[in-house]
Amino acid sequence: MDLKFVNVLILGFGFMFVFTAFQTMGNIEKTILDSIAKEDSSFTADGYTSLAIIYTAFSLCNWLAPSFISFTGPRVAMLVGSLTYTLFMVTFLFPSNWLLYLMSGVLGAGAAITWTGQGNFLARCSDLSSISRNSGIFWALLQCSMFFGNIFVYYQFQAKEHIDADTRNVVIGVLTAVAILGIVFLAALRPMPDNSVGTSEAQRQEQQNRTGWGSAVYAFKSAGKLFITRDMLLLSVAFLYTGMELSFFSGVYGPSIGFTKKIHTTPKEIVGLAGICIGAGEVFGGGLFGILAKKTTRFGRDPIVIAGYVIHMVAFFLIFLNLPDNAPFKDTEDISYLDPPRPWVALLCAFMLGLGDACMNTQIYSMLGGVYVKNSVGAFALFKFTQSTAAAISFFYSSHLGLRAQLGILVVFGTLGTACFCIVEWAVKRRQRESPEDSRTVSQDSRSVSYDK
């Protein structure tokens, strides 16, 4: 196995463990905080507000992430960022309104450098012939986190109407330990050449002369210039949708099931099963587009994105039929159109949400890592900026809008985002037909010998 592919595997396992902790906590945060509030009347922190702060800070700090990475390189950035995820886990052992919201902001800043560093490092490990495979494999490994964390939570929450302090502390302690294991994997990553540097002597000399603050300022300006290009503005609509559906399935859908009392005698334990089903959809999609990348992308990225769109639309319609409008807020005896609500429908929708998300995100990673390899740091920073902005807005309105209004917003932006992605993909195909030489740019540039720190 070559070093690049080994690095992709290590990267995937590192993120799998870190996000076993964070994604599981995001899925149960609303439930956990409501349980704490029932025991301590002075504790009034809201899970949706915490997640909104995370993604607001994430959004704003993405503009600074390229400059940070210009100093540290992607490996150090991912290590520093993953430490903030671990500290966020520890916060739940010491319930405090101000501490939770403070660490939510710190985590948002750490997430910005973590994900921008990840995108840049994945691009360094790939070329046009391997980016789809590597994106799919990374995504499948990352989303295995939805299995392990939620299986653990399912057994811990089984037959519990109220999540007591002892149960909470066990769950939080285990998730913290798992996040630390992920940091160990990320520390094992090996340096890779920076394939964003040109092959000519003048281009290499320009890169070497651009150090310190000059490099940081250049990275910031490059991201700004890239953001206002036609293709990136169109892609931003797709990025917005991925942020909205991310916030829905990671922070709203699980609690909505748990608060629907008629769906099961102990609905809280269904939350863990829903997380497992989301993970199953993510892993199936990531594995399909990773292992069978050459076959699934034979006709381009657009058919896969369109398939993801259709899957999501069907899921949203079934959720509309199955869960009541006030399900995101608190325990409710209300019903929607299915009486009683069906647990198997809720779990099927969870799988479809994960599969549709995998369709969208693997192709976005393939697009950014392949088409934008010359400025992969800026491209991934803009992706995460737009995605996290949408997620922050979604978590803010999740505290006020009913389930049906949220589903309506997702349908509108899903339609627009899919259309915009396809327009860019068709333009890329057209340029590649007109200029075949462009398709060899990545492999030629990968001969650069400039290593990260």
Buried (B, 14 or more C-beta within 10 A) or exposed (E): EEEBBBBBBBBBBBBBBBBBBBBBBBBBBBBBBBBBBEEEEEBEBBBBBBBBBBBBBBBBBBBBBBBBBBBBBBBBBBBBBBBBBBBBBBBBEEBBBEBBBEBBBBBBBBBBBBBBBBBBBBBBBBBBEBBBBBBBBBBBBBBBBBBBBBBBBBEBBEEEEEBEEEBBEEBBBBBBEBBBBBBEBBBEBEBBBBBBBBEEEEEBEEBEEBEEEEBBEBBBEBBEEBBEEEBBBBBBBBBBBBBBBBBBBBBBBBBBBBBBBBBBEBBBBBBBBBBBBBBBBBBBBBBBBBBBBEEBBEEBBBBBBBBBBBBBBBBBEBBBBBBBBBBBBEBBEBBBEBEEBBBEBBBBBBBBBBBBBBBBBBBBBBBBBBBBBBBBBBBBBBBBBBBBBBBBBBBBBBBEBBBBEBBBBBBEBBEBBBBBBBBBBEBBBEEBEEEEEEBEBBBEBBEBEEEBE
